[in-house]
């Protein structure tokens, strides 16, 4: 392996790492302009998007649980499969709830 190739792989661009915090923050002028252009504030928009994602996740969890329950009723799944499906769906809901809060 050439020495210059290995140096290039481990080198990070200083412009992207130094300005990472500057990209994530929004100043008050940008917030006012966003609200004027869209009609809603950014926090309300983010709350709406998070609510829709969690609603879809709840619908998915109910669908998984009812599907395994119906399979259990028909004799195609055991009670362990029903419980495991509900536990997996609940874990995914908790992880989504943690990241979307």
C-alpha positions, 0 to 999 in steps of 0.5 A: 500500500502506498503511504500517500493513499493511507494518509488520504483515507484517514484525513478528514476535511477540516471544513466539514468537521469544523462547521458541523455545529454551525450547520445544525443550528438555526438563527432567529432570522432563519426561523422567522423566514421559514415561518413566513414562507411556510405558514407554520413554525419549524417546531410545529412542523417537526412535531407533526412529522414525528406524530405521523411517524409514531401513528404509523408505527402504532398502526404497524404494531397493531397489525403485527399483533393482530396478525399473529393472534389470528394465526394463533387462532387458526393453529398456525402459530404458538402463543410464544409467537404471539407474545414475541411479535407483541414484544418486538413491536413494543421494542420498536415503538419504544425506540422510535418514541425515544428518538422522536421525542 
